[in-house]
């Protein structure tokens, strides 16, 4: 194959054209043409100030002559190809065509397409006869007449790659148009948009769709965001990442290659065409092996500068390719749209690929001064349940159940922040539908979960902060719908659960991790919760099948079988609840009553009787509560639209009157302390994805929602 850097630019003139390209300047051409073309918009003032000869002008545009001082084609393609195409072997040659301009006008009027092809052939004959060069020794030919013959095409001409455009495009259109037409000669086709609106046409392009509908890309050059260029009239924009990859120009060592598994990755991108800056220039997103064995989507950052200075704004973009890598013509890149319907995504924009589970791109920030964009790339399943606990070293760990029932976990890489980017499974075949989690009496994290077969399983760290033991069944006869877990007075793990028959059961470990056996409490229940009293006896709270909120307390801290008789709390019905204790060691229950009001009650003394309930907020749907670093409780709850709200205690058992509304929604929440005491809210959003928010330095000051 001929070197793609070897092009022949044939500056052609008809035999009745007396302008010698070696001596006639661009300004002189303009002076000759103005009387013959009155009022045309393509004879602008930049023609009158261009004192370069025709040949010198072409040399500057197409060869290294203009590389140091102008936005010429070698500079454009060096940037767009990541250095694979530098056009350092391009030659510019004047050619005299044995044909008159009058004949050209007649033939062009009769059949423009045939006229251009015939002219291209005449130029190839001139190259052979006048210069003794074989056209086959060049990758492509550019045939450009120093006469306005209305040619503007690129692709295959007379058996090989080529471009046919006249001198006007060298003065008025620069890399904006030459980048496009030469792109055709390299095999690129027009770029398109995966727009929801079939009429998407942001620059009012006159050409009908679907072509020319990605104005951020040079392969939509008829209708794209170019910018003024003082030497050649216009420049830019650049090529998108998929167009670059389709020509094998994209520097794959500068691409973040996504793993073939679930992931969540925060990444800093550099501008796509800035190889001089360190870091990633693009990133992949699944589905895997979708296009020529490669992932379907490419994410890129486009800085409003250099070749992209004509863009409306700096942005993150995502494209896919219809076609195959290396295919000559017939391939089309498609720009994607965010949930806000933006193809040029800025901070706060989110892209969710169609279908599911889908990759998601969230633009976190764009810093033009630092030429960088921070994005969060995730390919996670939907989630149906979560639980969180803190390691002995203070790192929070989260267990989650995906929509495919796979049990996974992820954790902080250091206390107080930084999270793993992978969500590994807790066992290759382990599946679950309900999960609970504690740090047990041995300071090991322990997970208890209901499997998809309804049996109860557990898994625990073999040492604090360490690896996991592997799945173990609790008891082959134990079956459940929902499970709660706590440590008893001896530090052994105790579980309470709603059986598949809706009855309430408990079971407890012996010191060797074996289980003592299922014990029936007897009451039919909807939901179960456990908490430890100040005297280490466990408090079992539950919602009965009739909706009544009840509790039972261990008779002794180390006896899992003997519990005080069922006691109805306040004669009140509940839909859900949360339990916690502050520094005063009195348990407090927050619950949503049958009227969707948020209420609380608390022990009148540690491990004592419960007080009369009070309304905390006039509305609630789900709750999450935990002790903060001041030893008081903080509460998160959602309204009936799943929007998150926040309240703090001002003193033990005394709550603020006005809740704060967060700009986020949740279907499930877990509230937990970091090692330094700052609270972190981990939640499953309305889109079934995972998010978190956390306290910053000052009380009541929260970072804001971030996805995992």
N, C-alpha and C positions, 0 to 999 in steps of 0.2 A: 504494500500500500504506500502511496506517495505521502511524504511528510505533510501534515496539515499546516505547517508553518510556511509552506512554499505556495504562494499565490502569484499569479500574474495579473497586474492591473493594466489594462489596455486603454489608454487615453486616445479615443478615436475621433477622427474628423472626416467629414465627407470631402470629396475631391474638389468641390467648389467652395470649401471653407478656407479662406486665406489666412486665418489666424494661426500663426506658428506657436505651438504650446511652449516652446522654449523661450519665446520673447514676449508674447501677448500676456498681459496681466488680467487678473480677474476684474479689476476696476475698468480696464479697457473693454472687456467683454460687455460689462454692464452698460457702458456708454453707447456701445453699438446697438444694444438690444432695446434700450428704452424707447426709442421712436417706433420700433416695430411691435412692442408689447406694452402699449400705454395702460396704466392703471393696474397691472398685475401685482399681486401681493408678494410674489416670490423675488422680486427685485428690490430688496430692502437696502437700507443705508450701509449695511455691513459689506455689500458688494463694492461700494464706492471707496471704501477705506482699505480694501484688500489689494495691496500692491505686489503680491507674489505672482510670479508667472503661473500659467495654468499647470505646467509640469511640476513646478516647485510646490504648488498648492497640493497636488496629488501626492507628491513625495512626502510632504509633511503629514498628510492624513493617513497614509498607508504604510509608511516605513519608519525605521528608527530615526530618520531625520527630525521628526517632530516629537519623538518620545519624551525628551527632557522638558519641553516647554508647553506642550499642548495635550488636550484630551483626545488623542488620536486612536486609531483602531488597534495598533499594537498594545497600547496601554489598556484599552477597554478589554481586549480578549485575554491579556495577561491576568487581569483581575477576575474576569468572569470564568476563566478556566482554571483558576488556582495555579497558574504558571505552566499549564500543559500546552497552551497555544500562545506563542509570543510573536508570531508572524515575522520572525527575524530573517526569513529567506524570501520575503516578498520583493518583487521587482515591479517598477512602474515604467511602462514602455509606450511611447507615442506611436500610433498606427494611422496610416492613411488608407481610407476605404474607397475602393473604386466604385463610387456610387454618389449620386448627387442628393442634396437636401430636398430638391423638388421631387425626385423620384421617391425619396423616403416618405414625404408627406402624403403622396398618392397611395403608396402601398400600406402605410399605417392606417389611413382612412378605410381602405378596403378590408384589411384583416390585420388587426393590431397584433394578435398573438403570433401569426405566421411571420409578420414583419420583424418582430423582435427575435424570433428564432433564426430567421435568415440573416439578420444583422449580426447575431452572435456567431454564426458560422463564418460570415465574411471576416469578422475580427480574428477568428482562429486561423483562417487562411493567411491573413496579413501577418500574424505572429510567425507563421512558418516561413512565408516568403520574404518578409522584410527583416526578420531577426534571426532566422534559421533555427528557431526553437520549436520543439514538439509540444503541443498543448498537453499531451499525456504525461509530461514530466512535471506538471504542476498539479497540486491537489485541486485547485479551482481557479477559474478565470473570472475576472471582473471586466465587463465591457461597459465603458462609460464614455458617451459622446460629449464633446465640448460644445454641444448644441442642444437646445430644449426639445428633445424628441419624445418626451412623455413616458419614458421607460422607468419602471420601478418594480422589479421582480427579483426573487431569489429562489434557488432550488436546483433542479436539473435542467441543464441547457445543452442541447446538441450532444447528448451522450455523457455528460459529466456535470459535477457541481459547478454552479456559477451564479453570478449576480449581474443584472442588467439595469443600470441606473445612470442618468446623465449628470452633468456637472452641477446642475442646480442643487442636487442633494448633498454635494460636497460642501457647498457654501451655506445652505439653509438648514440642513437636517443632521449632519454629523453622525455621531455614534447612535443617536436615537433611531435613525432609519437604517444606517449601514450595519449597525449591530444586529438589527432585526433581519435584514435581507441576507447578510452573511451567515446569520444563524440558520436560515433555511438551507444554505449551501453546506452547512455542517450537519444538516439533517433534522433540525428543530422545526416543529410546526407551531401553529398559533396556540397561545395560551387561552384558557377558559376559566369559568367560575362555576362552582357548585352552589349557585344561588337559589334560595327559596323562591325568590321573585323572578319569574321568567323574563321580566322586563328590566332586570338589573343592568344598568348602563351608566355608571357614575360620571363618565366624561362625555355623554351624549354622542357616542360614536355613531356615524352614519351607516357603517357597514352592519348588516344583519348578524345577529348571534347565530351560533354560540361562540364563534371566534371573536378575538379582540375584547374579551371581557375581564381581563386581569391587568388593569392599567399600571400595576406595580411591577410588571414584567416586560422586558424588551420584546418578547414575542407577541405582544399586543401593541406594537409600535404605532399602528395607525391611530390608536386611541389610548395613549399611555401618558404617564406623568413624567415627561422629560423636563429639561431645564435649559435655559439659554447658555450657549457657549460662544465666547468671543471670536473664536477662530473658525468654527464650522457651523455655527448657527444654533445647534441644539446638541444635547448629550443626554444619555441615560433614558430610562432607568436600567438597572442591571438585570441579569437573569435570576430566576428563582432557583432554589436548591435542587428541585427535581429536574428542571431543565438542565442544570449543570451535571447532575448525576447521570441523566440519560445519555449524555455524551462522554461519560467516564471522566469528567473534568473535576468533579467534587473531590477534594482532598479527604479521603475516608479516614485518615489518621486524625483529622480534626472534627470528626463526627462522633457524637455520643451514640453508641450502638446499644439499643435496648435489649435487655435479656428476654429470653423466651419463657417468662414466668411473671407472676404479679410483681409490681414494683411501685415505688413512690419516690421520686428523685427531684430534688431542688438543684437547678442547674443555672449557671451563668453563661449566657451566650454573648459572643462578640459579633459585630456586623459580618454578615455572610461573606462579603468580598474583601475583608481586611485580614489577609494572611499574615500581615506584619504584627498583629496583636496576638498575645498568647491566649489560649483557651479554646473552647469549642466554638465552631462556626455553624454547626447545625446539629440537630438531634432527631433520632428516629422514634417512631411510634408504631405499635402493631395495629392491625393484624400482621403476623409474621408471614414471610414468604408470599406476600400478596402480589409483588411486582418483580419479575425476573429473580425470584428467590429472595427478595429483600422486603423489609417491612413497608407497609403501605404509605405511611405519612412521614414527611420531613418538616421539622420546625426550624424556622430561621428568624434572625433579628435583622431588620433593615433600618439603618441609621439615616436620617435625613441629612445626608452629606455626600460629597464626592459624586459618584455616578448616580446616586439616589437623592441628590439634593432637590429634585423636583417633586418628591413625594409630599403628600399633604402633611404627614407627620411621621416621626419615627414609630416603628411598630414591629410587632411579632406577627409572622404569617405562617400558615400551614398549607402545604400542597400535597396532592397525590398525582400520580401519573397514570394515564390511560395509554397503554402500549408497553413496549419492551425496551430495556436498556440497550443502546446500540442501534436500534431500529432507525432507518433513514426515512424521515417524514412519516406522517400518519400517527404520531404520538402527540398527546395533548396533556399539558399540566392543568390542574384545576385548583384554584385557590379556594380555601375553606372559610367558613363563617362562624363567628362566635355566637354564644347564646343571645348576645345583644345585636346580632346580625351585622357584626363588623368583620370585614375581611382583613382590615389592618388593626390588629388587636393592641390595646394599650393596657395599662395597669388596671386590674379589676376584671378584665375580660376573661371569659371561660369558653373553651372549645370542648364540646363533647361529640365524639365521633358517632355517626349513626350506627344503630345496632347495639348489641350488648352481650357480655360486659364490654364497655367501650373505653378506649384510652381518653384521658382528659388532660387538657393543657390549661393551666391557670397562669396568667401573666401577673407576677407579683410586683414588679417595678421595672421601669426603664430609666436609665441614667445616661442622658446624652453626653454630659461632660466626661464621663468615664467610658463612653462607648460600650455600654453593656446593658443587657436585659436579664432579669432574673425570672425564671419560669419554674413552675412545679409541674412535672410530668408524672402522671400516674396511670397505671393499668391495673386496676383493682376490681375484684368482683363486688357486687352489692353485698351488704352485710345485714345480718338479721339479729345479732346479739353481740354484746361486748361486756367485759368485766376488766377491772384494773386493780392493781395492788403495787406496793412499793417494795423493792428489794431491800435487803439489809443495808446495802451501801447507799440507799436513797434513790436509786434509779427506778423510775416508774416503768412497769411492764403491763402490757395490755393483751388480753386474749380476745379473739374475735371469731365469730362464726360467719363464714361467707354464705352467699345464697346457694352455692352448691354443697353446703353443709360441711365444707372443709374447716377444720379447727386450726387457726393460725395464731401467731403471736408476733409482737414487735415491742421494742423497748428503747428507753433512752440510752444513748451511747455514753453519757456521763451524767452525774447527778445534776438536776435543774435544767436540763435542756439537751438538744441534739438527739435525733431519732434515727433508728435504722431505716435504710431505704428498702429493704426486703421484708416480706411478711411470710416467713417460712412456716410450713405446716408443723404442727406438733404431732409428728408421726405420719408416715406416708398414707395410711388408710384411715386415719382417725376422722370420724364425722360426728357432728353434734347438732343439737337444736336448742339447747339452753346451757349457759355456762355461768359459773360463779368462781371467785378467786379470792384467796387470802394469803397473808404471810403467816404460816403456822407457828406452833409453839417452838419448833426447832429453827425458826427464822428462815425457813425455806418457803419459797412461793409454792402454792399448791392450787391446782385447778380441779374443780369438780364439775362434771358436765353430764347432761343427759344425751346419750347417743341417739342416732337415728333409729336404732332398734329399741328405744325406750329404756335400755339399761343404763345404770349410773356408773360412770367411770371416774377415775382420778389419775392425776399425773403430778409429780412434784420434783423440785430441784433436789439432786442428790447431796449437794452442799449449798449453803447460802450463796446467792448470786451466781450459782453454777449451772451445769447442764441438767437436763431433765431425765427422769428415770424411764419414761415410757408409759404408755397407757396400761392401766390395771383396772379390772372390773371390781366394783365395790362388793357386790353380792349378786350371784346369778339370778336370784329371785327378786331383786329390787328393780322395780320399774317406775318411771316418773315422767311427769310433764314439766316440772320446774323444781329447781333445787336452790337452797340457801346454805351457806357454810360459815362456820366460826370456830374458834378454839375454846375448849372448855377450861375449867380451873386448873387442870393438869397439863395443859398445853396440847392436848390431843384434839384432832380435828373431829368436829361434829357436824353432821348434815341434817337438815330438815327438808322435807320435800313433799310435793303434791304428787301422789301416785297416779297411775293411769286410771284408777277408779275414783280419782279426786279426793281420796282420803289423805289425812295428814300422817306422815311417818317421820321417824328419826332413826339415825344410826350413828355410831361413834367408833373411832379408832381406839385400839389398844396402843401401847407404846411401840410395838413392832410394826406398825402400819397395817396390821390386820384389822378387820372390822368385826365388831361384837355381834351385829345382827340387826335386822330391821325390827323396829318397834312401832306399833300402831298407836297413834294418839286418839284416832277415832273420828274426828270431825271432818266433814267434807269441806274443802277449801277451794279458793280461787287463786290465792297468792300467798307466799310465805316469805318471812324475813327473820334474821337473827341478829342479835347484838349482845354484847357482854355488859353486865351490870358492874357497879363499883365493887361488889363483893365477889365478882367473878362468876356468879351464877348467870346462865344465859337466859335472855328474854326472847321468847318466841312470839312474834306478832304475825297475824294472818288475817286474811279476809275470808270469812265463811262463804259457803255456797249461796247463802241468802243475802250476801253483801255486807253483813255486819263486821266491823273491825274488832278483833279480839286479841287477847294475849294470854300466854301461859309462861310461868317462870319455873326454872329448875328448883326442885326441893333442896338439893345439895349440888354444889358446883361440880362434883365428879360423878354424878349419877345421871346417865342419859335416859334412863327408863322412868324415873319418878319425877313428875311435873305437877305443879299446882293445878287445881281444877280449872277448866276453861272459864274465862271471865270476859264478858262483853264490855268493851270500852265505851262508856258514855252512851250506849244505845244508839250509836251513830253508824251509818253505812259509809263505806269507802270504796273507791275505785283503784287506788294505788297509794303507796306510802314510802317514806324513807325514814331511817333511824340513825341517830348520831348522839354523841355526848360531848359537851364542852369541858373546860378545865374543872368545872364544879362536879363533874362525874355523874350528873343526873342525865338519864336518857331523855331524849325528846323525840317525839314522832311528828312528822309533817305528812299530812294526807289530803287527798282530794275527795271531798264528800260527794254524795249522790247529786248535789246541785252544782257540781263543778267548782265549788269554792275551796280555797286552800286554807286548811285549819292546822293548828298544832295543839299538842298537849305535852306536858312534861312531868317528870316525877317530882313530887313535893320535897323529897329528900333522896339522896343516892340510894338506889335499890329499893325505893319506897313506893307508895301508892301514886297513882296518876291523878293530875289535877283536871279541872274542867277545861274543855277545849275552847279555843278562841279562833276567830277568823284572822288569818294573816293577809290574805289577798282575796278579792272578790271572784277570781277566776284562776283556774289551773287545769292542767291535763296530765303532765308527768312531773316528777320532782327528783332532785339530786341534792344531797346535803352533806356537809363535812365541817369539821373544825378548822378554823383558820389559825394563823400564827399568833393571834392575840388570845387564843383559847376560847373564842366565841364561835358560834355557828354561822355559816353562810349557806345560802340556798339559791338554787337555780330551778326554775319551773317554766313550763311552756303554757301558752294560752291555747284556745281551741283551734287556732290557725297554725299551731306548732312553733310560733315565735318564742324566742328565749327571753326570760326576764330574770332579774337578779335582786336579791335582798340580803342584808346583813343584820346581825344582831347588834344592838347598841349596848346591851348588857345581857347577862344570862337570862334566857327565856323572853327577852324583849326585842321585838323586831322593828325595823324601820317601817314607816307608814307608806312610803312611796317607793315602788319598785322601779328599777331601771330596765329599759327595753334594749335588747341587743339586736344588732342587724344580722340576725342569723336564725335558723330554724332547726329543730331537732325532733327526732322520734324516740331517742333514747339517750340518756346522759349518765356519766360517771364523774364525780367530783373527788379529787384526791390532792393531798399535799405533796409538793416537791420537798426535797431534802432541806432547803432553806426556809420552808414554811409557806412559800407562795402557793396558792391554790392553782390547780390546772383542771379545766373542764374538758373532758373528752366525750365526744358525742357522735351519734349517727344522724346525719342530716336528712332532710326530706328527700334527697336524691339517693339515699341508702349508702352514701359514701361517708368516710370518717373525717372528722375535723377536730381541732382543738383550739382553745383560747386559754390564756394564762395571765395571772397578775404580773404587772411590772412593779416598779419600785414602790409607788405610793399605794396605800389602800384604796380600793374602789377604782383603780386604774388598771385596765385590761388591754392586752395587746391588740386584740381583734382576731376574727376568725382566720385560721389557716388550715388548709387541707393537709392530711397526711399523704 
